[in-house]
Amino acid sequence: MDVEATQKNIELKESKRENKQSENPNNRNTTKYYHGTSYENAMKIMKEGFTSPQINWNCCLGEETYFWKEDKSNPEEVLIWAQGSAQIAAAIQNSQSEKVCILSIEVPENSNIYISPDYSVDDAATIETAVTINNKELNEAISEGKVILSCAEIDKSYNPYMRFVYLSTLDNELINIDDFSQTELEAFHAFQNYAPELSGLFEEATNYQNLENIQFSQVNLENTLTNQEKNTDIREFDDFER
């Protein structure tokens, strides 16, 4: 092999190495986004991706998931927002676990994922860190390794017995109260009516703890989502044939 060919071979290998490094989210500038949810729903997301048909908020479209964008100047504040969202989600879903979870995604700055300000609730639109991300795009990016998904469990963060204390802070139109039993509906309205007097109880229920030492573990969705996509394709083909 002559010198010129050797040099070209070296340059080709170097180019491939650089491309491989640039494709790894660990080697690029990334932004973290946090999604707070119940323990049960987090377990489901880690198995199936962001594809849950259950919608917690009437204002959501169901094709996207809300996140809190990291604030590098005050990282703990965003985690508090995410933990608060997790507690509300747990209350809406009637979670029986004292744990809630915060899911973290690391999105490279050159990602093609469309991230939109959260316009689903009036107040959220005024908060710069509140965003929504399309579920399909996000799942694909995670399964391809372009986005890193991690999860942190926070124990003793939610009290199932105080469910309606959490829900009393929400407006009726934001949640589906049609699913409530008559007893649950009466309890919900009772807590709403006495919400100002229950501020101390609410502070006890929203116990923002363990955030300084929060530990995130990376989640691999590649195999699960790949199998799901294959099964979905088969079902769609079968339906077409029928």
N, C-alpha and C positions, 0 to 999 in steps of 0.2 A: 504493500500500500504506500503510495507516494505521500509526501509531506502535505500537499494541498488537500488530498482526500482525508488524511488523518485530521487535519484542522477542521474540515467541514463536519466530520463525524463528532468531534469534540463539541463544536458549536451546536449541532443538532441535539446532542445529549443534554447540554446545558439549557437549551431552549425548552426541552421537555421537562427538565427538572423545575425550571422557573414556572412553567405553566401549571405543573402539579401543585407547587407550593401556593400559587395564586388561587387555585381552586379550593384550597383548604381554608375554612372559615377561621381556623386558629391562627393563620398567618396573615390575616387581613384586618383592616380597621372595621370593627363591627359596632352595632348599636344593640343594646339589650332592651327587650320589651317583656312586660310581666302580665300574666293573666291569673287572677285569683279565682279559685273555684272550690267546690266541696271536695272532700276526700274521695267520695265515691265517683264523682264525675272525672276527677283527675286520673283515677285508675282506668277509667274507660277511655279517656283521651290517649293515654299512653299505650293502650292496646289498639285503638281504632283510628287515632288521629283526631283532628278537629272536625268531626263529622256527626256529632250528636244531634239527633232530630229534636231533642228537648230544647225549648227556648225559654229562658228564664224571664226575659223582659219582653213585654208586648211591643216595645219600640224597635226591637231587633228584627232584621230581615231573615235570619236563620242561615244565611250563606256566608256570614262573616263572624269573626270573634273580636271582642274588644280587648285592648291591651293598654297598659300604662308604659309610656316610653321613659327610659331611664333618664334621670337628671344627675349628671356626673358631679354637679356642685352640691347636691343634697340627695345622695342615693337612698337613704333610709326613708325619706318622705314618700317616694314612689312605692316602696315596699309596704308602707302603711296603707296607702291607697289600695294596693293589690290585696292586702290582707282583709281590709274592710269589704272589698268586693267579694272576697271568698266567703266571708261570714254571711253576707246577704244571700249569696248563691246557695249556701248551705241551708239557710232558713227557708228560701223559696222551695228548694228540693226536699225539705223536711229531712235533712241528713240526721242520722243517728250517731254520727261519729263526733268526737271532740276534736278531731284533727281537721284542719283545712290544708289546702295545697296552693302553692304559687308556682306556676309554670313559667319558665324563662325561655325566650328564644333569642339567639344571637344572629342578627341579620347583617351581612356584609354591606358596606356602603354602596357597592356597585350592583346590588341585587335588583332584579327586575320585578320583584314583588311590589304590588301597588299598596301603599299604606296611606290611608285617608284619615283626616280628622274625624272624631266621633261626633256626628250630628244627630245621633239617635235621641239624645236628651238635651234640653236647652242648656243646662248647666255644664254638661260635658264639653260642649262646643267652645266654651270659654276657657277650658283647661288645656293648655298647650300639650300636655303629656298624654291626653286621652285620644287614642286612635283605634281604628278598626282595620282588620286584615282579612282578605278573602280566604276562606277555608281551603278551597281546592288548590290555590296557588301555594299556600303555606304548606299543606301536606306534601305536595310534590317536591318542594324545596327541601323539606326535612328528609323525605325518603331518598333524595338524590345526594344528601350530605352537604347541601349548600347552606343550610340553616341548622344550627345546633339547638336541640330541644333539651331542656333540663327541668327537673322537678325538685321542689323542696317541701317537705312535710312539716307542718307547724302543729305541735301537740298542745292540748289544753287551750286552744284558741277559740273554740266555739262551744257554746252550751246549748244542747238540744232542748233543754227545758225552758230556755229563754227565747224560743223561736219567734214568738210574736213581739218581743221587745225589739228584735232586729227589724222585723217587718213593719213595725209601727212608724218607722222613719220614711217609708215609701208612700208615694201617692197611689191611689187605687188604680189609675189607668196604666201604671207601669208594670203591674204584675197581673197574672191571670187568677183572679179571686173566684172565678166560676168553678175552679177545681176544689175549692174549700167546702168542707162539710158545714152544716148549719152551726155547729159548735165552734168550728175553727173561724167561721166568718164573724160570729159574735165576739170571740176573743180578739180577733184582729181589730175590729172597730172599737172595742173597749180600750185596747192599748193605744190606739190612735187618739182617742178622746182625752186620755190622761198622759199623753206623751210628755208635756212640759213637766209634770210632777214626777215623771219616771227617769229624769235625766241622770240621776245617780245610778239607777239600775242599769241604764243603757251604757254608762261608762264602765260598769263592772262587766257587762256582757261583751263589750268591744275591747277586750283586754289585749292590747297590741304588745305582744311579748316575743322574746327570743329572736328579734330581728337582727340584732348585732352579730349573732353567731349562726345565722341561717346558712344551711348547707344545701347546695344544689348538686344533684346527681344527673349525669347525662343520660338521655333516653334514646334508644335506637328503634326507629319505626320502620326501617327499610323493609324488612322481611314481612312484617304485618301488613303494611300498606300495599306491597307488591302483590301479596296473595289476595287481598281484598279487591284490588283492581281486576285481577284475573277472574275472580268469582263474579264481580259485577258485570264484566264483559260477557261471561257465560250466561248469566241470567238475562241480560239484555238480548243476546242472540236467541235464547230459548223463547223469550216472549215474542220476538219478531217472527220466529218460525210458527208459533201457534197462531 
